[in-house]
């Protein structure tokens, strides 16, 4: 709200005080809450020292590409699971890194922490796009697995330390839809949160004719009920192809950052949307652009992970320069509007 409009509101409210004498505290508090803006969607500032996670040295399992981070803050340590592959093997795998500040990262170990399944299995051709939560003492991982035909499905694994993972014996936990459905050839690129006792999942679904972002719920993170597509493509704008959502729930509203490409697919960036129920979304526009010519992320800026830490929103995203995918960092202010300014009117 701009200053002139705010001043006008104060003037009208003061006039009501003169006429009616007083207004109850509850009425003013409710009005103040209605003016709150939980997150500021734009004004993301990319770190000058990007990228923060780069491809490994020659011969490493991730010496070709690193991308698609999934990040949590566990106590005082930032923990990242990310996808990568090597020059020797283009089969996607998942690695692990830690950081004290979200900027300086140390890869843990010289091997990936999650690898493809056996030949002929549903995830034999690669594992990617990790999303992780710590639920009590257990780390829970949802990932996208690819079979020999390139069809993506969602799998689940657990760990006590974030390093040694046990894949669920009945994977995949989310399968492609029926022939002819909007997600008949691909489900993956998930975001999973837990609200109360309900697990909520948003994912990229694809078919022979296109794709969209879908939604599903589960009582245990294993058995999922799909609710269909909630953000569709085909608008002809910057997000004609929407994919890879990342969702935060602030207690009253859902906030989604999602990747999108234009129709030519030469601009792939991160946008923002909000929802009161997780199914009906209002798009707010593109908030993180790809870099300018010559930048490390001039080919695309997508596949983002977002955390709210205090009054700061922190984003880790995948930057591509035409040959290499690496991981960068950006941040923005997320301060709630301070409604204490209304108190002098109450006291008058």
N, C-alpha and C positions, 0 to 999 in steps of 0.2 A: 504494500500500500504506500503511495507517495505521500509526501509531507502535506501537500495542500488538501488532499482528500482526508487525511487523518485529522488535520486541523478542523476541517468542515464537520467531521464526525463529532469531534469534541464539542464544537459550538452547538450543534444540534442537541447533544446529550445534556449540555449545561442548561440549555433552554428548557428542556424537560424537567430538570431539577427545579428551576425557578417556578414552573407552573405546578408541578405535582408534589414538590417538596423533597421526595427521596425515591430511590429505586433500590430494590433488594439486592443484596450481595450476590445471590444466586443468579439473577438475571444478567448482571454485568459479567460474572465469571463465565457463564455460558457463551455470551457474546464474544468475550476475549478468546475462548477456546476455538470458536468458529473461524477466527482470523489466523490461527496458527498455520504455518507452512512447515511441515516436518522436515523435508529435505529440499535442498536447493539443487535442481537437476543439472544446471549448467555450470559454467565457469571452472571447468576442470583444468588444472594446471599440470602439464606433463613435466616430469622430473628432467632437469637439464642433463643429468648424467645417464639417461637411459641408453641402452637397455640395462635392466638389473639382473637378469638371468640370461646367459648366452649359451650357444651350442658348445659342446664339449671339445676337448682336444682331439686331434686326429686319432682314430682308432677307438674312441669312446663310444658307448652305446647310443649317445645322443649327439654325435659330432655333426649331424646334418641339420636337424631342426629341433627347437624346443618351443612349445606353445601351449595354449589352453590350460592356464593355471587354475587350481582350486585351492583356496586359501582359508585357513582358520586362525584365530588368535587363541592359543592354548596357554592360559596363564599369562606370562609375559613374553612368550615365544610365538612368533609367526611361523606357521607351518604350511608348506606349499607342496602339493602334488601336481605334477605337470606331465604332459605328453611329449614324446620325442622319438626320433629314430636316427639311424646312422647311415653313412654312405654304404656300408657293407650290407645292411639289412633295412629295407624300407618298412618292415613290419613295425607298427606303432606299439610303444611300451609306455609305462608310467614310472616316473622317477619322483624323488623326494628331496626337499631342501628346507632349511630352517634359517630364521633371521631374528635378530633382537629388535629390529626397527621396521621391518617390511621393505627395506631398501637394499641393505647389504645381505646377500644370501650365500649360504654355504650348502653345496650339494652334499647329501649324506650317502656315502658309499660310492662304489664305482660301478654298480649294477642297478638296473631298474628294480622297483619293488613290486611291480605287477607285470606279468608277461602274458603273451597269448596262450590259448589253450592248445591241446594236442591236435594233430592233424585230423581234419574232419569235424572238429567241434564248432559250436556256434561262434566262438571268439578266436578261432585259429589264425585269422588273418590280421589280428591287431587288437589292442586295447587302448582306449583313448578317452578324452574329455572327462576327467575325474571331478566329482563333487563329493566333499567329505564333511561330515559333522562328527563331533564328539558327543556321544549320548551316554552320560554317566562316565564309566571308565572305559567304554568301548568306542573305538573309531569305526565309523560306518562309511563305506565307500560305494557309490553308484558310478558305474563307468559304462562306456559304449564299447561293445565288442563287435567285431566284423567277421563274417564267415568268408569262405572262399569265393563267394559270389559278390562280396562287397556289401551285403545287407547288414544294416546295423540294428542291434538290439541292446537292451539295458541289462547289465548284470550287477551283482551285489557281492561285497566282500567285507569282512570284519578283521579288526586287529586290536591288540592290546597296547601296541607301541607306535603304530603308524608306519611300520617298516615291514614286518612279517604279516602278510595278509592271507586269509583263508577265504577262498571263493565259496559262495553259497552252492550247496549241492544240487539245487533245483533251478539254477540259472538257465535261461534269462528270466528276470522277474517282470520285465515289460517287453512284450513281443510286438511285431508289426501287426497292423490291422488286416482285416479280410481283403481278399482280392477286390480291387476297385475302390477301396476306401482311401481317404486322404493321407493315411500313414501306412500304406500297404507295402512299402519297400524300405522304410527306414524309420527307426525311433532311436533317439540318442541326444547328445549334447544337453544333459539334464541339469536342472537346479532343484535341490531337495531341501526343504525346511520342515521343522516340526512345530506345529501350533497346538498347544495343549497336548492331547494324546493322538493327534492326527498328523500323519506325514503327508506333505503336499509336494507334488512333482510337476514341474513344467519342462517341456522337452520339444525338440525339433522333430517333426514328423514329415515324411516325404513320400511321394508317389511318382508314377511315371509322368504326371501332368503338373507337378509342382510340390509345394509344401507349405507348412505353417508351424506355429508354436501351439502345442497342445497342453492339456492339464489333466492330472490324475490324482487320486487320493488313496491312502492306505492306512489301516490300523496298526501295521507293524513294519512298514517299509519293504514288504515282500510281495504281498498280494495287492495289486493295484487295480483301481476302477477308473477307466478313462472317461473324461467328460467332453471330448472332442476338441476341435481347434478353437483357440481363444484370441490369437493374433494371426491374421491371414496376410498373404502377400498380394501381389498383383496391382498395387496402387499406382505403379509407374513412378514413384518417388524414390528417395534415397534408400528406403527399406522395402523395395519390391520383393526381395527375398529375405524374410525375417528368420533368424536362427539363434541358437545358443542363448537362452535366457538366463539371467541371474536375478534372484528374487530375495528381498528383505521384507520382513513384516515388522512394523514399528508398534504393534499393539492395537492400531486402529485402521491402518492402511497398508496395502501391499505396494511395494516399489520394485519395478523391473527395469534392469538394464539388459538390453538385448542387441545382438549384432544384426546388421542389415546391409544388403548390397543393392545397388541400383540395377536397372534392367540390363545394362551392358555388363554388369558385374566387374566394373573397373573401379568402383568406389565401394569399399566395405568398411563400415564404421559402427559406432556404438550409439544406440538411442535409449530413450527413457520413457516409461509409461507408468501409470498408477491405476489402482483398482481398490474398491472397497471390499470385494469378496474373492479376488483371485481368478475370477472368470470373465468379468466385463472390464476391459482395459481401455484407458484413455491415453492415446499416444501424445507425448509432449514434444517430440522432435529429436533430432540428432544432437548428442551432447559431447561426443569425443570423436573428432575428425581424424582421418589418417593424415600422415605428415606431408609436408610440402616436398617438392622435387629435391632429390638428393638426401632426404632424411632416412633414418634407419627403418621408419614405418611408413614410407611413402606409397607402398603397395597396398596396405590395408592396416586397419587398427580394429581388432575384433576379439572374440572369444575372451570376454572379460570376467574377472572375479571381483566382487565388491564387498567391503566390510565397513560398518560404522564403528569407529573407535572414538569415544568421547564426542566431541563436536566436529569431528572430521570424517568425511567419507574417503575411503582409500580404495583405489582400483588398480588391479594388475591386469594387463591386457596383452594380447599377442600382436606384435608388429611384424610386418612383412615388407621386404624391400625389393621383391622380385625374384630373389633367390634364397634368402634366409628368413626363417621365422625365429624371433626372439621375444622375450617378455619384458615389458616396460611397466612403469608405475606412474600414476597420476592421482591427484587429490583435490578435494574441494571442501568448503565450509558446509556444515550441516546443522548449524545452530537453530534451535527452535526460536520462534518469535517470542520475545519477552513481554508478557501481558501485565507485568507489575505496573506499567505506565497507567493503567486504568484505575489504580487504587486511590489516587488523590480525589477523583470524582466521587468515589464511594464515601470517603471520609468527609467531604464537604458538607 
